[in-house]
Amino acid sequence: MTKRYLSMSALAIAATLTLAGCGSSDTPGTATAPETSAGSAAPETTQDTAAEHNDADVMFAQMMIPHHRQAVEMSEIMLEKDSISPEVRDLATQIRDAQAPEIETMTGWLETWGEPVEPEGGMEGHDMGNMGGSGEMQGMMTEDELAELEAAEGDEAARMFLESMTAHHNGAVEMAQEEIENGQYPDAIALAETIVETQQAEIEEMGALLAEL
């Protein structure tokens, strides 16, 4: 009988220890659960913040894409000519190589935001704030002017290109400054700052080249 009572007591103690062990294991698990939830939520918040944008960002991309496209077109017209100086050729190459990738970047933003590359209703009548008004962006060449540039040669072509691209760059700088002041998307603001810096430097370079003609 004594052995039986001892055996029963041992079993009771073992059961108590087992339950206590489970209780201590559950407690840390319960405590760490909120940390896991909070940890997984943080990256989502950061990602959402990075994707935030406003109407100024959308307008900047929609307006700058065709503006850049024309600058690339103007540069390629010059690069097809044999009668231009190496300095003007280098400048045209520089402009084309800088702005073509920026077109792809801005197109990607609009696709990510679910926005059309071209604003609804097209460029005509689109409210562009200080970007030129009347549905036209400041500095853009007309189709007739592009045809004249394509037909020109030598110093005449160089002068036409440099004067037109200077006006084109001034328009881009104004558009970029508008984005810096009113935009929200960090990458768009950073690109606008780059445009202001690089194109103002190119404006000065074109002024020097014009003085030599």
C-alpha positions as CSV (number, residue, x, y, z in Angstrom):
1,M,0.0,0.0,0.0
2,T,2.8,2.3,0.9
3,K,4.5,1.7,-2.4
4,R,1.1,2.4,-4.2
5,Y,0.7,5.7,-2.4
6,L,4.2,6.7,-3.2
7,S,3.7,5.8,-6.9
8,M,0.5,7.9,-7.0
9,S,2.3,10.9,-5.4
10,A,5.1,10.7,-7.9
11,L,2.7,10.7,-10.7
12,A,0.9,13.8,-9.3
13,I,4.2,15.7,-8.9
14,A,5.2,14.8,-12.4
15,A,1.9,16.0,-13.8
16,T,2.2,19.3,-11.9
17,L,5.7,19.9,-13.2
18,T,4.6,19.1,-16.8
19,L,1.7,21.7,-16.6
20,A,4.0,24.3,-15.1
21,G,6.4,23.7,-18.0
22,C,3.7,24.3,-20.5
23,G,2.6,27.4,-18.8
24,S,6.1,28.9,-18.8
25,S,6.5,28.0,-22.5
26,D,3.2,29.7,-23.5
27,T,4.0,33.0,-21.7
28,P,7.0,34.0,-23.8
29,G,5.1,33.0,-27.0
30,T,2.2,35.3,-26.0
31,A,4.6,38.1,-25.3
32,T,6.5,37.9,-28.6
33,A,3.4,37.8,-30.7
34,P,2.8,41.6,-30.8
35,E,6.5,42.2,-31.6
36,T,6.2,39.9,-34.7
37,S,3.1,41.7,-35.8
38,A,4.7,45.1,-35.3
39,G,7.8,44.0,-37.1
40,S,6.0,42.9,-40.2
41,A,3.9,46.0,-40.3
42,A,6.8,48.4,-40.4
43,P,8.0,47.7,-43.9
44,E,4.5,48.1,-45.3
45,T,4.3,51.6,-43.7
46,T,7.6,52.5,-45.2
47,Q,6.6,51.3,-48.7
48,D,3.3,53.1,-48.6
49,T,5.1,56.3,-47.6
50,A,7.6,56.0,-50.5
51,A,4.7,55.5,-53.0
52,E,2.8,58.6,-51.9
53,H,2.4,61.2,-54.7
54,N,0.1,64.1,-55.5
55,D,-1.3,65.8,-58.6
56,A,1.8,67.9,-59.0
57,D,3.9,64.7,-59.4
58,V,1.6,63.3,-62.0
59,M,1.6,66.6,-64.0
60,F,5.3,66.9,-63.8
61,A,5.8,63.4,-65.3
62,Q,3.1,63.8,-67.9
63,M,4.4,67.1,-69.1
64,M,8.1,66.4,-68.8
65,I,7.9,63.2,-70.9
66,P,6.9,64.9,-74.2
67,H,9.2,67.7,-73.4
68,H,12.1,65.3,-73.0
69,R,11.0,63.4,-76.2
70,Q,11.3,66.5,-78.3
71,A,14.8,67.3,-76.8
72,V,15.9,63.8,-77.8
73,E,14.4,64.3,-81.3
74,M,16.2,67.7,-81.7
75,S,19.4,66.1,-80.6
76,E,19.1,63.1,-83.0
77,I,18.4,65.5,-85.9
78,M,21.7,67.2,-85.2
79,L,23.6,63.9,-84.8
80,E,22.5,62.9,-88.3
81,K,24.3,65.9,-89.7
82,D,28.0,65.8,-90.9
83,S,28.4,69.6,-90.9
84,I,28.3,70.4,-87.2
85,S,31.2,70.9,-84.8
86,P,32.4,68.3,-82.4
87,E,31.4,70.5,-79.5
88,V,27.8,70.7,-80.7
89,R,27.8,67.0,-81.5
90,D,29.0,66.2,-78.0
91,L,26.3,68.4,-76.5
92,A,23.6,66.8,-78.5
93,T,24.8,63.3,-77.5
94,Q,24.9,64.4,-73.9
95,I,21.3,65.7,-74.0
96,R,20.0,62.6,-75.7
97,D,21.8,60.1,-73.4
98,A,20.6,62.0,-70.3
99,Q,17.0,62.5,-71.2
100,A,16.1,59.2,-72.9
101,P,16.5,57.2,-69.6
102,E,14.5,59.8,-67.7
103,I,11.6,59.3,-70.0
104,E,11.6,55.6,-69.1
105,T,11.8,56.5,-65.4
106,M,8.9,58.9,-65.5
107,T,6.8,56.5,-67.6
108,G,7.4,53.8,-64.9
109,W,6.1,56.1,-62.2
110,L,2.9,56.9,-64.0
111,E,2.3,53.2,-64.7
112,T,2.9,52.4,-61.0
113,W,0.5,55.2,-59.9
114,G,-2.2,53.9,-62.4
115,E,-2.0,57.2,-64.3
116,P,-2.0,57.7,-68.1
117,V,1.2,58.7,-69.7
118,E,-0.7,61.5,-71.5
119,P,-3.3,63.4,-69.5
120,E,-7.0,62.9,-70.2
121,G,-8.0,65.1,-73.1
122,G,-4.4,65.3,-74.3
123,M,-2.0,68.3,-73.9
124,E,-4.4,70.8,-75.3
125,G,-6.1,72.8,-72.6
126,H,-4.4,70.9,-69.8
127,D,-3.8,73.1,-66.7
128,M,0.0,73.3,-66.5
129,G,0.2,76.1,-63.9
130,N,3.4,78.0,-64.8
131,M,4.4,75.5,-67.5
132,G,3.5,77.8,-70.4
133,G,-0.3,77.7,-70.5
134,S,-2.6,77.6,-73.5
135,G,-1.9,73.9,-73.9
136,E,1.7,74.4,-75.0
137,M,4.8,73.9,-72.9
138,Q,7.3,76.8,-72.9
139,G,10.3,76.1,-75.2
140,M,8.7,73.5,-77.3
141,M,9.4,73.7,-81.1
142,T,6.6,73.6,-83.6
143,E,6.5,71.0,-86.4
144,D,7.6,73.7,-88.9
145,E,10.5,74.7,-86.7
146,L,11.6,71.1,-86.4
147,A,11.5,70.8,-90.2
148,E,13.6,73.9,-90.6
149,L,16.2,72.4,-88.1
150,E,16.3,69.2,-90.1
151,A,16.9,71.1,-93.4
152,A,19.6,73.4,-92.0
153,E,23.3,72.7,-92.2
154,G,26.5,74.0,-90.7
155,D,26.5,77.1,-88.5
156,E,22.9,77.8,-89.3
157,A,21.9,74.4,-88.0
158,A,24.1,74.9,-84.9
159,R,22.7,78.3,-84.1
160,M,19.1,77.2,-84.6
161,F,19.7,74.1,-82.4
162,L,21.5,76.0,-79.6
163,E,18.9,78.8,-79.5
164,S,16.0,76.4,-79.6
165,M,17.5,74.1,-77.0
166,T,18.2,77.0,-74.7
167,A,14.6,78.0,-74.8
168,H,13.6,74.3,-74.4
169,H,15.9,74.0,-71.3
170,N,14.5,77.1,-69.8
171,G,11.0,75.7,-70.1
172,A,12.2,72.4,-68.5
173,V,13.8,74.3,-65.6
174,E,10.6,76.1,-64.9
175,M,8.6,72.9,-64.9
176,A,11.2,71.2,-62.6
177,Q,11.0,74.1,-60.1
178,E,7.3,73.8,-60.0
179,E,7.7,70.1,-59.0
180,I,10.3,71.0,-56.4
181,E,7.9,73.5,-54.8
182,N,4.7,71.5,-55.0
183,G,5.6,67.8,-55.5
184,Q,5.4,65.1,-52.9
185,Y,7.0,62.0,-54.4
186,P,10.7,62.0,-53.3
187,D,12.1,60.5,-56.5
188,A,10.2,63.0,-58.7
189,I,11.5,65.9,-56.6
190,A,15.0,64.5,-56.8
191,L,14.8,64.2,-60.6
192,A,13.5,67.8,-60.8
193,E,16.5,69.0,-58.8
194,T,18.8,67.1,-61.2
195,I,17.1,68.6,-64.2
196,V,17.5,72.1,-62.8
197,E,21.2,71.6,-62.0
198,T,22.2,69.8,-65.3
199,Q,20.1,71.9,-67.7
200,Q,21.2,75.2,-66.2
201,A,24.8,74.1,-66.7
202,E,24.0,73.2,-70.3
203,I,22.3,76.5,-70.9
204,E,25.6,78.2,-69.9
205,E,27.5,75.8,-72.2
206,M,25.1,76.6,-75.1
207,G,25.6,80.4,-74.5
208,A,29.3,79.9,-74.8
209,L,29.0,77.9,-78.0
210,L,26.6,80.5,-79.5
211,A,29.2,83.2,-78.8
212,E,31.7,81.3,-80.9
213,L,29.6,81.1,-84.0
